Amino acid sequence: MTTGAERDRLAEGLGAAILQGLDADGDPAQHLALVRRAAAAEDEVAELLRQSVLAARAAGHSWAALGAELGMSRQAAQQRFGDRKGVAVDAEDGEDAERWLGPVTAFDEMAELELAGRQGWRTVGAGMLKHRVRRTPTQWEHKRIVWTGPMRRWERDGWEVAVRAFPWVYLVRDTGLPAESR
């Protein structure tokens, strides 16, 4: 469980990020900006929680253990964060086609992404044990790094953020080479 001190540090960090550059005392319209930013922060935190739960499941943790961490029952955790059924798989033909690549794990996903990248597929999203990839006419490099802060260092080297899947960030870089045929 999170301690009071940890909770205070989180609240302070989130509050500072939300308030950065605002002066609610000077302009009443800034109160609306504060509401907008707080709502955006809530959405981001909810997504981080979802990704954290999926990462914990992929690492082998049970719904009961996750429920205990979240202060809810096993069933409630599974209903809230469990895999959604009925995800459509799009056609694979032609440029700009999308599909799911998977199932993949942390142990084999980079090798799979390397193969897909040579055929012109680039990551555009991620889910539990899978990547959403889009076909392009050129080859792509993929890199997985731990999400530690600003991506400027990687962007200077030509990488772009494809997807943030806490605790990972997946980067892609166009090689400029024509995609290999299948």
C-alpha positions as CSV (number, residue, x, y, z in Angstrom):
1,M,0.0,0.0,0.0
2,T,1.1,3.6,-0.6
3,T,2.3,5.4,2.5
4,G,1.0,8.9,3.4
5,A,4.4,10.4,2.4
6,E,4.3,8.7,-1.0
7,R,0.8,9.9,-1.5
8,D,1.8,13.4,-0.5
9,R,4.8,13.4,-3.0
10,L,2.5,12.2,-5.8
11,A,-0.1,14.9,-5.0
12,E,2.6,17.6,-4.9
13,G,4.1,16.5,-8.2
14,L,0.7,16.2,-10.0
15,G,-0.4,19.6,-8.5
16,A,2.8,21.3,-9.7
17,A,2.4,19.9,-13.2
18,I,-1.2,21.0,-13.4
19,L,-0.6,24.5,-12.0
20,Q,2.6,25.2,-14.0
21,G,2.2,28.5,-15.8
22,L,-1.2,29.3,-14.4
23,D,-2.0,32.4,-12.2
24,A,-5.5,31.8,-10.9
25,D,-5.3,34.9,-8.8
26,G,-4.8,37.2,-11.8
27,D,-7.3,36.0,-14.3
28,P,-10.6,34.2,-13.6
29,A,-10.5,32.4,-16.9
30,Q,-7.4,30.6,-15.6
31,H,-9.8,28.7,-13.2
32,L,-11.3,27.0,-16.3
33,A,-7.8,26.2,-17.6
34,L,-7.1,24.6,-14.2
35,V,-10.3,22.4,-14.5
36,R,-9.3,21.4,-18.1
37,R,-5.7,20.5,-17.0
38,A,-7.0,18.6,-13.9
39,A,-9.4,16.6,-16.1
40,A,-6.6,15.8,-18.6
41,A,-4.4,14.7,-15.6
42,E,-7.2,12.4,-14.4
43,D,-7.4,10.8,-17.9
44,E,-3.6,10.3,-18.0
45,V,-3.5,8.8,-14.5
46,A,-6.4,6.4,-15.4
47,E,-4.4,5.3,-18.5
48,L,-1.3,4.8,-16.4
49,L,-3.2,2.7,-14.0
50,R,-4.7,0.6,-16.8
51,Q,-1.3,0.1,-18.3
52,S,0.2,-0.8,-14.9
53,V,-2.4,-3.4,-14.3
54,L,-1.9,-4.9,-17.8
55,A,1.9,-5.0,-17.2
56,A,1.4,-6.7,-13.8
57,R,-0.9,-9.2,-15.4
58,A,1.6,-9.9,-18.2
59,A,4.2,-10.4,-15.4
60,G,2.1,-13.1,-13.9
61,H,0.3,-11.4,-11.1
62,S,-3.2,-12.7,-10.3
63,W,-6.4,-10.6,-10.3
64,A,-6.7,-11.3,-6.6
65,A,-3.3,-9.7,-5.9
66,L,-4.2,-6.7,-8.1
67,G,-7.5,-6.4,-6.4
68,A,-5.8,-6.3,-3.0
69,E,-3.4,-3.5,-4.2
70,L,-6.4,-1.5,-5.6
71,G,-8.6,-2.0,-2.5
72,M,-11.2,-4.0,-4.5
73,S,-12.2,-7.6,-5.0
74,R,-10.6,-9.9,-7.6
75,Q,-13.8,-9.8,-9.6
76,A,-14.0,-6.0,-9.5
77,A,-10.4,-5.6,-10.7
78,Q,-11.0,-8.2,-13.5
79,Q,-14.2,-6.5,-14.6
80,R,-12.6,-3.0,-14.6
81,F,-9.3,-3.9,-16.3
82,G,-9.8,-7.3,-18.0
83,D,-9.3,-7.8,-21.7
84,R,-12.1,-6.4,-23.9
85,K,-13.5,-9.0,-26.3
86,G,-14.4,-8.2,-29.9
87,V,-11.3,-6.3,-31.1
88,A,-11.5,-6.1,-34.8
89,V,-8.5,-7.0,-37.0
90,D,-8.2,-4.9,-40.0
91,A,-7.1,-6.0,-43.5
92,E,-3.4,-6.3,-44.0
93,D,-3.3,-5.4,-47.7
94,G,-1.8,-2.2,-49.0
95,E,-0.1,0.9,-47.5
96,D,-1.7,2.3,-44.3
97,A,-3.3,-1.0,-43.4
98,E,-3.3,-1.8,-39.7
99,R,-3.3,-5.0,-37.8
100,W,-2.5,-6.5,-34.4
101,L,0.9,-8.1,-33.9
102,G,0.8,-10.7,-31.2
103,P,0.7,-12.4,-28.9
104,V,4.1,-11.1,-27.9
105,T,5.8,-10.9,-24.5
106,A,8.6,-8.7,-23.2
107,F,11.0,-11.4,-24.1
108,D,10.1,-11.8,-27.8
109,E,8.4,-8.5,-28.8
110,M,11.5,-6.7,-30.0
111,A,12.5,-9.5,-32.3
112,E,9.0,-9.6,-33.7
113,L,9.0,-5.9,-34.1
114,E,12.3,-6.0,-35.9
115,L,10.9,-8.5,-38.4
116,A,7.7,-6.5,-38.9
117,G,9.7,-3.3,-39.2
118,R,11.7,-4.7,-42.1
119,Q,8.4,-5.4,-43.9
120,G,7.3,-1.8,-43.4
121,W,5.2,-2.2,-40.2
122,R,5.5,0.4,-37.5
123,T,4.0,0.4,-34.0
124,V,1.1,2.8,-33.5
125,G,-0.4,1.4,-30.4
126,A,0.0,-1.4,-27.8
127,G,-2.3,-3.6,-25.8
128,M,-1.8,-6.5,-23.5
129,L,0.6,-8.9,-25.3
130,K,0.2,-7.2,-28.6
131,H,1.1,-4.2,-30.8
132,R,-1.0,-2.3,-33.2
133,V,1.1,-1.8,-36.3
134,R,0.5,0.2,-39.5
135,R,2.0,-0.7,-42.9
136,T,4.2,1.9,-44.7
137,P,6.4,1.7,-47.8
138,T,9.6,2.0,-45.8
139,Q,11.4,-0.1,-43.1
140,W,11.2,0.9,-39.4
141,E,13.4,0.5,-36.4
142,H,11.8,-0.1,-33.0
143,K,13.2,0.5,-29.6
144,R,11.7,-0.1,-26.1
145,I,13.0,2.1,-23.2
146,V,11.9,2.6,-19.7
147,W,9.7,5.7,-19.3
148,T,12.0,8.0,-17.3
149,G,11.2,11.5,-18.5
150,P,11.4,13.7,-21.5
151,M,12.2,12.1,-24.9
152,R,14.2,15.0,-26.3
153,R,17.4,12.9,-26.2
154,W,15.8,10.2,-28.4
155,E,14.1,12.7,-30.7
156,R,17.4,14.4,-31.5
157,D,18.5,11.0,-32.9
158,G,15.5,10.7,-35.1
159,W,13.3,8.6,-32.9
160,E,9.7,9.4,-32.4
161,V,7.4,8.1,-29.6
162,A,5.1,5.5,-31.1
163,V,3.3,4.6,-27.8
164,R,3.6,4.9,-24.1
165,A,2.7,1.7,-22.4
166,F,3.8,2.2,-18.8
167,P,6.5,1.4,-17.7
168,W,7.7,1.3,-21.3
169,V,8.0,3.8,-24.1
170,Y,8.1,2.3,-27.6
171,L,10.1,4.4,-30.1
172,V,10.2,4.1,-33.9
173,R,12.5,5.5,-36.6
174,D,12.0,5.4,-40.3
175,T,15.2,3.9,-42.0
176,G,14.3,5.4,-45.4
177,L,14.9,2.0,-47.0
178,P,12.1,0.3,-49.0
179,A,10.1,-2.2,-47.1
180,E,11.0,-5.9,-47.8
181,S,8.4,-8.0,-49.5
182,R,6.7,-10.6,-47.4
